[in-house]
Amino acid sequence: MKSLLTTKQTYQYNTFGLSISSEIQLPELFPTPFYGEGDVHIEVSDLTQIWEQKVSPNTQVFVERNFVLFQIPDLAIFCIRDGNSIVFSPFLNLDLDKIRLYLLGTCMGTILLQKKILGLHGSAIAINGKAYAFIGESGVGKSTLASAFILQDFKLISDDVIAINFDNQNNPIMMPSYPQQKLWKESLIKFGMDSKKYQPLFERETKFAVPVENPVKVPIELAGVIELEVNDSDSIKYEKIKGLNKIATLFQHTYRSSFINRLELSDWHFKETVKLLDKIQINKLSRPKNQFTAHELVAVVLDNI
């Protein structure tokens, strides 16, 4: 870690509508020079002492107002503070590829919460000049569905973390992230893509980082949210989500929703959710559990929106 700490060069990027200054390179992001301090600073520092002071044994996450501290065993300790600071402290075996996954995932998702920017867990595609978000549990096929849209020349806006702001008329605006997807090997095979061309996200895992060409690079109005789930039937089903279930669905799929109460953001999140639901449609798309139906799902979505 010593050699990393002595590196004083700062790299500048933009993602989720935020200007990022970083002590390490983030090749996933768009280089974007800017003046001043920027919105978020990423740095390397020793967090061992603060971890020992704050966190009880056998605990991996500590959350209080405007402050989140978490540890990934054998990788690093991460600290996210005040919506503008990300600090990480790597352990003995430095693995920047893995560290960047957490910097751009959990850390940036937490920054969004601290900045009171609504973040959803899912993938988003531009359709007819509007953004549509696909949310759902991990492994349900959100990125696979987005990839099927991309193969039909639709553009990616974001994958994994979706950032939503509001304009002066309270219209929801989605902020683009960076041009990369995370796809399982099984999906790559179904799409006729060679997994050997892509970087695995973790050793001995079959999920890969897949660069995306020609993504959306500017904010775009959000028109709809679609919850993706699997079912035990052989059919695809598309239906509206109604009543209070709409609020519950958005809470369930807010990125790092377990932090909301501990960050004292419950009231804010409820108001943002209601404001969002006043402007968009939210529907549910169910797919067969044991069939590859990504292309059929694209057709169903296009028919219904």
N, C-alpha and C positions, 0 to 999 in steps of 0.2 A: 504493500500500500504506500510505502514511502515514496517510491518513484512517481506514483500517480499524484500524490499530494503536492509534489514539487512542480507539477505542470501548471503553469499560470495562464496558458492560452484559454480564451473563452470563445465558445462557438455559439452562434445565434440562429434560432429557428422560429417557426410559427406553427402552432397546431391548436385546434379547438378555439381558434380566434385569439389565442394568447401568444405573446412574444416570449420566447424561452431563451435564457442564457445558460450555458452549461459548461462545466469544466471537462466533460468528456464528449466525444463526438457521438451524435445520434443519427446514424445514416438513414434511419427510417423517415426522418422528418425533412421538410423543405428548408434549405438554408435561406434565411431571411434577415439580412442586415437591418439593424435599427439603432437609434440613438437612445441614450439613457440606460436605466437599469433593467427595463423590461418588466413583464408581469410576473414571471416565475424564474427563480435562479436555482440551478442544480449544482451541488458541490459535493466533494468528497471530504469527510472529516471523521474523526474517531468518536463514535457514539457509545463506546463501551461503558463509560462512567455514568452517563445519563440513563442508559438501559438498566444498570444495576441499581440506580437510585429510584427509578420510577416503576419498574416491572417486577412483580413477584415471581418466584421460581415456577417453572412449568407453565408459564404463560407466554404466548407468542404475540399478543396484540395489546396495546394500551391506548385508550382513547379518552381525551377530555376536550373541553371546549377549545377549538382552534389548534388542536395538537393531537397528532396520531404517530405512534411509534410501533413498528412491527419488525419481526425477525423471520427470515427464511433460513432454516438451519443449513449450515455449511456454505452459505452464500453471502448474506449481508444483513445488517440492521438498516432500516429505513426510517427517516423522520420527516413528517410533512407538517408544516406549521404556518398558520396565519394566511393561508391561501396564496403564499408567494415564495415559499422556501421548501425545497426538497434536498435533504442531506442523506447520503448513504455511506455506510462504513463496511467495506468488504472484509470478509474473513481471509484466511491464509491463501486459499486457492481462488485467485481473481478470475471470474468468468463474466466479462462484460456483456456477452450476448444474453445470458440469463438475467443479469442485472437490468439491462434495458427493457426486458419484458415487464418487470415490475415497475420501473420508472414510468413507462408509457401506459401501463395498465392501472394497477391499484393506486400508485402515487398520483398520477394525473387525475384519476377518478376522484380521489380524495381532495385534490386541489379544487376541482369543480365544485364539490360540496362546500368547501370552505369559502369559496367565492360566491356561493349561492347561485350557481349555474346548474340547472337540472341535467343530470346525466342518467342515461338509460343503458342497460346491458343488452347489446344487440348489434345488428348490422343495418346500414341504411343505403338506399339506392335512389338516384334521381330518375323520376318518371314524368315525362311531359312537363319538365321545368319545375317540378315540386319534389320534395323529399318524402320518402316513405320509409319508416323504421320497422324492422322485424325484430321483435323481442322474444324472449323465451328462456327456458332453463338451459344450462350448459349441456352441449351434446345433442340438442334437439334439431340442429341443422340450419341455424340462422346464416352462418357464413357460406354454407353450401348453397342455400337458396340465393343469397346475394351473388355468388359466383355464377349461378345459372343465368341470372339477369345480365351480368357482365358479358357472358358469352353471347348474349343477344344484343350487344352494343349499348346497354345501359351503363351509366357511370356510377362507380362507388363513391360514397360520401364518407363513410366511416365503418370501421369494423371493430367490434368488442366494446368500445366506449362511444356513446353518442351524446354529444353536448348540445343543449337546447337553450337559446336565449330568447328574449322577446323584444320586438321593436316598439316604437312609440305608440302604436295602435294595439299593442298586446298580441300581435301576430307572432306565432312561434317560428323562430329562425334556427335552422340547424347549422352548426359550425363544422366544417370539414376537419378530418384528423390527418391521416397520412396514408400513402398508397400501398397498403399491405393488408393481406388477409391471413388468417390462420385456418388451415384446412387439414382434415384428417386424410391419411393415405387412401382410405376407401373412397373418399370423394374424388381425389385426384384421379384414381383409376377409372371411376365412372365417367369422368370428364375427358378421359384420354390424355391426361397430363402425367409426365414422367417425374416421380418423386425425387429421382436422383438430381434433378436440376435445382432443387430447393433445399434451404437450410432447415434441418429439424430443430424444433423449439427446445427440446430437451433430449439428453442422451437416452437411448432405448425407448423413445416415444415415437409414435407414428403420426404426429401432428407437425405441419411444416409452415414456415413463413413464406408466403407467396406474394411477390411484388405485383402491383396492379398498374397497368398503363392508363394514362389519360383519366385520372380521377377528377372529381369536382374539387376545385380549389377556392371557391368563393362561398360565402354564406348563402343558404337557399331556404325558402319557406317550407316548413313542415306541413304536409297535408293530411297525413294519416299514420297510425300506428297499428301494426298487425302482430298479434301474439301467435307464435308458432308452437304447436304441440303435436305429440304423436298419439295415435289411437290404435286400438286392436282390430279395427275393421279393415276392409280392402278399399275403402273409398276416401276421397278428399272432401272435407266439409268446410265451408266458409260461412260464418255467421257473425252477427253483431254482438258485442259485449254491452250489457245494459245495466242501468242503475248504479248502485254502489260498487258493483263488481268492476266497473271501470277504474275507480279510485284504487281498489285493492290490487288490480292488475298492474297499474303503473307503480305502486309502491313496491310490489313484489319484484319488479324488474328494474327498479332504480339501481344504478351501479353502486355497490357497497352499501346497500340499504341498512345493513346492520349497524352502520356508523351514525345514522341519522339522529336517533334519540340521544346517543352519547355526545354528539356534537351540538346538542341543544337546537336542532334544526327541524323538529317535528312540525311546529306551526308553519314555518316557512314552506316546508315541503308540501304540506296539505294545500296551502293557498296556491302554490305554483302548479300543483296537479289539477286543481279545480280550474285555474286559469287556462291551462293547456286543454283540458277536456271541453272547454267552452268554444274552442276554435278548431278542433280536429275530430275526425272519425277514429274509433278504435274497434277493431274486429278481431276475430279469432280464426285461424287457419289450422285445421287438423289434417295430418297426413298419416298414411299407413305406416305402422311401426317397422315392418320387415320388407319394405319395397323402396327402391330408389325412384322418387317421384318429383325430383327438383324441377325438371322441365315442365311437367304437368302443373306444378304449383305456380310457376311463372304465368302460365296461361290463365289459371283461375284468378290470380291476383289482378292481372290486366283486365279480365272480363268484369271484375267486380268494382274496380276503382273508377 
